[in-house]
Amino acid sequence: MTEREDIDMLAAEYVLGTLDAAERTAVTARRQREPALDAAIEAWQRRMAPLDVRIAPVAPPSEIYGQITARIDGSGVASTPSVTAEVVRLTVLERRVAFWRRATALAGAVAAMLALVIGFRDTLLPAPPQNFVAVFQKDDQQPAFLLAIDLKTRELVIRPVTAEPLQQRTYQLWILDQQVSPVPSSLGLIDASLKEPTRKTVASIDPAVLKRATFGISEEPAGGSPTGRPTGPALHGRLIPAAP
Amino acid sequence: MTVGQSDLVRLLADVANRDRSAFAALYTLTSAKLYGIILRISRRRDLADEVLQEVYVRIWEHAGAFDASRASPIAWMAAIARNRALDEVRRKQIVETAAPIEEAGEIVDPAATAPELMELADESARLHDCLGQLEERRAEIVRLAYLGGLSREELSQRFGAPVATIKTWLHRSLKQLKDCLSA
């Protein structure tokens, strides 16, 4: 066997996964200084990658995202939400969803809007999180929008994911906090081109309100809702763990 | 509309600029896929949880190294996930056990494919064809190794052949596969 074939078979077995621990360690080190080996590995990854399609997705445990961001922030201490925290979270979410449905029904909205971003984790965990993330989904499909909030700066970033630009209509962001108002109030329109994330600073809203409020995104006529309340089809939200 | 490669490319570019909201979005869109891959290889949930964390920390740190001309975003991330999971199981010498491997991250019909991978459908059909041209047992070895994370020893036990023979079969199959795919 030529040296080139040797390298190719080593790369193939590395990608296939059949090398033992010592061989894998050696390949990991060698590919850093051997471009030919590195290229051969990448080529085999491209060849085999289509098989990944056949592996069914499995939702990871919900606390993992928080543990990842804790590592990234260098705290080294991963928060471990208790079972109680999970139960409280679900209960509160359900209650808020139900409320949101009633509120939008009152407001004459066609569809139930819902959503999230809830800050009760900080009442249960020692370090109060500053960043919260909300996911807006249509019919439990892929996320349409993601909303991130930094409580320190009170900046919201609304990022379109699969949402599509609308013809002569627009997306509008709403906030609902039952202690402030029984109906949702507008946080403004979302950049209609959907090419860039929309950033908004909501300095007038108390962080405590931001934390407990629910958010929704509705489709509205160009220029925004004519009634000041959501009128069009709304996007549904799902809570994902907030970054500590 | 499904999440496409271009969405992920854009997110990775934002992650490279330390945009935490992009990272949250990327995690939301891809973590179930990577967890499925890791779980199949690592065969243990505690290990898979640990590997998934390491993989996303790595993605956060190395997003700037992603090159869209060399790999699709999901393939790039899947390779990181596979390699970390394989390093871990080989290092810990976790051997195949009957139950957990079937428990989660099961093999699905290619037709019921994850939306973010739909763009790979053509390549998937091609690889499938080429695997189909291998002798049945040899194609099975390749699939079991790649999808199930089986080591040479585990393949040797499963097929009742010496490790050296497995290695020979693997090399012949891989060469044949490469020729077929480049044809």
Interface residues (C-beta under 8 A of the other chain):
Chain A: D8 M9 A12 E13 V15 L16 G17 T18 L19 D20 A21 R24 T25 T28 E42 Q45 R46 R47 M48 A49 P50 L51 D52 V53 R54 I55 A56 P57 V58 A59 P60 P61 I64 Y65 Q67 I68 T69 R71 I72 N131 V133 V135 Q142 P143 L146 A148 V157 R159 V161 T162 E164 P197 I240 A243
Chain B: M1 T2 V3 D7 R20 S21 A22 F23 A24 A25 Y27 T28 L29 S31 A32 K33 Y35 G36 I37 L39 R40 I41 A48 D49 L52 Q53 Y56 V57 W60 R70 A71 S72 I74 A75 A78 A79 R82 N83 L86 D87 R90 R91 Q93 A104 G105 E106 I107 V108 D109 P110 T113 A114 P115 L117 L120 A121 E123 S124 R126 L127 H128 V142 R143 A145 Y146 L147 G149 L150 S151 R152 L155 K167 L170 H171 L174 K175 L177 K178 L181
